[in-house]
Amino acid sequence: MAAASPSPHKPRRKAMPGNGNGNGNGNGNGNGNGNGNGSDTLVRRRSEALVRAPSFPLASILWPARTSSTQWEMLPAILMVAGLFRWAAGLWGYSGFQRPPMFGDYEAQRHWMEVTTQLPISQWYFHDLQWWGLDYPPLTAYHSWIMGKLGGLIEPAWFALYTSRGSDDETLKVFMRATVIISEYLIYVPAAVVFTRRYSRLNGVTAWTSSVALAAILMQPATILVDHVHFQYNTVMLGLVLASINSMLAERYKWAAVFFVAALGFKQMALYYAFSVFAYLLGKCVWPRPNVIRLVSIGSITIASFAALLLPLIVGSLYQKHRGMDSRSEPDGSLPTLPLFHFLADYLDTRSAVYAVVEQVVQMIHRIFPFSRGLFEDKVANFWCALNVVVKLRRFPPQVLQRAALGATLLSIIPPNVVLFLRPEKKLIPLAFAATAWGFFLFSYQVHEKSVLLPLLPMTLLLAGKQGLNGDTRSWVGFANLLGAWTMFPLFSRVHLAVPYTVLTLLWAYLVGLPPTCWTAPFMEAGPALKQWTTALIHNVFYVLMGLWHVVSAYVAPPLDKPDLWVVANVGVGCAGFTLCYLWCLCKLVVDSGLVTPEKLPKAKTQ
């Protein structure tokens, strides 16, 4: 179980002289209460000792609440402010607003509500695939069915088959925005609250500090921009992943498996975390001594969870097969060939119930994993898109590119997961998840710009840990978040979302004390000067490049023969920055695990 922490309902006392372990709020701007020896004690005192003043604006805003009788008094205010910003951001346009012929992600989500509420379940993955055919796992379809049924009670025309396509009804927009917020506040927000409390106690961080971290996590700009402005439901999947992590922290490993299967069942991109989930749970089954019963129970509950996920789809298909309904809405008398595993048709009776089930499962897999789409989608700031500037990858056969992506991805994700398997410690979970997700984002097959949300989540969770709000960690977490939002600017600008992008990113940078409002974050923590200056130099170079890119792309037209020049420059800078984030997470993971002992830090000066 997680280590116990002092009750937030009692006033905290100063540490006894000589132990170097004061209780404070960890914002990196305080004086220790003890006389601990060594730089490690100094860093701990500096991060945890009672401070005199906050060191960045978000801490200043929440500063008066540090002495409240219970830290839970801050939670309603944090949740209300976070919700207000989400609703305000949603007042802007959305992906595909009045942009025929396909409109955009908003229309895709609305159309799936139309399909799931108006058609039999056996036709969900087959219906009109040229118009936003369903290409997410079943839990997304079930979620769309629930939202569509609720919307149909308000206005059935919103989800009328065929005639509702491309609808830009203002009341429908309000409903759709509300479904995102409600879904997030039912799943993602509770999981984030539980995580910050649990992980902070694990690391000996005060409840006030965890509230500051929670506010920073909920105000993460990229998540708000993608889900509440551009329009998607990523926070449902991210919330289920967070629930899985919370279960790991609580040592409820079977529940961790259930929640992670649910995350996979909502969006297949949760596979970015799959290796880390497997490595941690396997490590807990092996160390300190093998536990076969635990291993079998986790494996069994995982299989049962996948079966439960597919059960409605299978039962519905069998029922409609029994009634003589085909998987296609307009059957012409002949059954289509299976998109995958074509040989199965030679061994199965195409009129049998077994074939109907196989057809559904194969079609679902084919839609979820579209290998035919190519190595990357649009201009995404990962390795392959950046390499494509120098080496035109389209010259290579798809099979070669798929194997190259697989090999590079494995090389990048094996090291962090070996560390997590050998040291399955709770404090290492966010770092291992972040390093693995960065590896997937940089090197895997079929990556989208919005997939950057997956490595950003666990990296941002580091704010709730020990020294999370101090200079070094806060600088790197902030750098990753601002860079992630910046790489998606071409996506946002195409649908005229530059204003909410500017407001939300600059606001978050101001709140957590990052450029362009504050340039001194790397120096707000005791440590080697070389490390501080290196971090500051690297980050500031990228921030300057990001600012210059905005100016140039806004006022200078690209050459006629290179219309994507500025977007390609965005890809190159973003890929370089994300690679640094991956290396930072990996190095910090190795050091924090104790597998590699860093050189003794020089003694830092006290204030």
Residue, then its C-alpha position, 0 to 999 in steps of 0.5 A: m500500500a502507499a505510504a501513509s501521510p499526515s492528515p490534511h485536517k491537522p496543522r503541520r509541524k516543523a521538522m525537528p532540527g537535524n533531520g532535514n525533512g521539513n513539511g512544506n508545499g514544495n514549490g522550490n523556493g523555501n528554506g529547510n528546517g534541519n541541518g541535513n548533510g549533502s546536496d540530496t538533503l539540501v534538495r529535499r529540504r528546498s523542495e519540501a520545507l515550509v516556504r515564505a512565498p510562492s515561486f510561480p503564479l499558480a502557486s500564488i493564486l492557491w497560496p491563501a488556501r495552504t492553511s485551510s482546515t482541509q485541503w479538499e476545500m480547494l477542490p470544488a474551486i479548481l474543478m469549477v474553474a477548469g470546467l469554466f475554461r473548457w466551456a469557454a473554449g468550446l464557444w469557438g468553432y470546431s474541426g470541420f465547421q462549415r467545411p464540406p465535403m467531409f467537415g471533420d472530426y466533429e462530424a465523425q463523432r456525430h455520425w457515429m452517434e447516428v450510425t449506432t442509434q439508427l442501425p443494427i449493431s451488426q452494421w456498425y463497422f460496415h456502414d458507408l465506410q467512405w463517410w467517416g466509417l467507424d474505426y474505433p473499438p467497441l467501447t467508443a461505439y457503445h459510448s456513441w450509442i448512449m450519447g446518441k440516445l440522449g441527444g435523440l430525446i432532445e432532437p431526433a433530427w440531429f441523428a437522422l440517418y443520411t439527412s443529418r450529415g454535416s449539421d451545424d445546428e447551434t443547439l447540437k453544438v451545445f449538446m456535443r460540447a456538453t457530452v465531452i465535458i460530462s464524459e470527462y468529469l465522469i471519468y478523467v477528472p475523478a481519476a486525476v484527483v485520485f492520482t494526485r492525492r495518492y501519488s503525492r502521499l506516496n512521495g511525501v508531498t503535502a496536500w496543498t502541493s498536490s492541489v497545485a499540481l492537480a490544477a496544472i494537470l487539468m489546465q493542460p492546454a493541449t488536452i483542452l484544445v484537442d477535446h474541447v475546441h477541435f473536438q474529440y473524446n480523448t480524455v475518456m481513454l486517458g481517464l481510464v488509463l489514469a484509473s488503471i495507474n491508480s489501481m496499480l498505486a493501490e496494489r489492485y492489479k486485477w482492477a488495473a487490468v480491467f481499466f486498461v482493457a477498457a482504455l484499449g476498448f475506447k481508443q486503440m491508441a492506449l496501446y502506447y502504454a501497453f508495454s509499460v502496463f505489462a512490464y509493471l504487472l509482470g514485475k509485480c508477479v516476479w519480484p520479490r518472489p514469483n507469484v503464479i496465482r497473481l499472474v494467472s488471475i491477472g491474465s484471466i481477468t484480462i481475457a474476461s474483460f476483452a470478452a465482456l467488451l466484445l460480448p454486445l457486438i457478438v450477441g447483437s450480430l448473432y441475434q440479427k443473423h438469426r433474424g436474417m439481417d446481413s452485416r451490410s445495410e444494402p445486401d446484394g445477395s453476395l457476401p463480401t470477402l473478409p478484409l483479413f484472414h481471407f483463408l477462413a472463408d474456405y473453412l467456414d460456411t458463409r451462412s453460419a452463425v460462426y461466420a457472422v461472428v468471425e466477420q464482425v471481429v475481423q472487420m472490427i480489427h481491420r477498421i481499428f488497425p488501418f495499415s493501408r493508410g501509410l506510415f504517418e498521417d498528415k504532417v506529424a512531428n515524429f521521426w518518420c515524417a522528419l526523415n521523409v524530408v531527406v529520404k522520400l519514404r514512399r519509394f519503399p514498399p509498405q512492408v519494409l516501412q512497417r518492419a522499420a517502424l516496428g524495429a525502431t519502436l521496439l528499440s525505443i520502448i524496450p529500455p524503459n520497460v526493462v527498467l520498470f520490470l526490474r524495478p516495479e516501483k510505484k514512483l517510476i510509473p509516470l516516467a516509464f509510461a511517458a518514455t514508452a509513449w514518447g517512443f511510440f509517438l516518435f517511431s510507430y506506424q500511423v501516428h497522428e498529431k493528436s497522439v502527442l496527448l498520450p506521452l504528455l499525460p504521464m509526463t504532466l503527472l510528474l508535477a504531483g511527485k516529489q520535486g515535481l513543481n521545482g525548477d527542473t521537472r516543471s521546466w521539462v514538463g512545461f517544455a513538453n506541453l508547450l511544444g506539443a501544443w505548438t506542433m498541433f498549431p497547423l492543425f488548429s489554424r486550418v480551422h481558425l482556432a488560433v485564438p483559443y490556442t494562443v490564449l490557452t497556451l500562454l495562460w498555462a505558461y504564465l500559471v506555471g511560470l514558463p516562457p515567455t512570461c518567466w525564463t528562470a524556472p530551471f534555476m529555482e532548484a538547488g543543483p549543479a549550475l551546469k545542469q541548470w544552464t544546459t536545461a535553460l539554454i536548450h529550452n530557450v533555444f526551442y522557445v525562440l524558434m517556436g516564436l520565430w516560426h509563428v512570426v514567419s508563418a504568419y507574415v511570410a508566404p512560403p515559396l510556390d514550389k514548397p507550399d508546406l515549408w513552414v509546416v515541415a519546419n514545425v515538424g523538424v523542430g517538434c521532432a527534435g524537441f520530443t526526442l529530447c523529452y524522450l531522452w530526459c524521461l528515460c535518463k531520469l527513469v534509470v537514475d530514479s530506479g537506482l540501477v545507475t547511481p549518478e555522480k555525487l552532486p556538488k554541494a549547493k549553497t543555502q539561501 
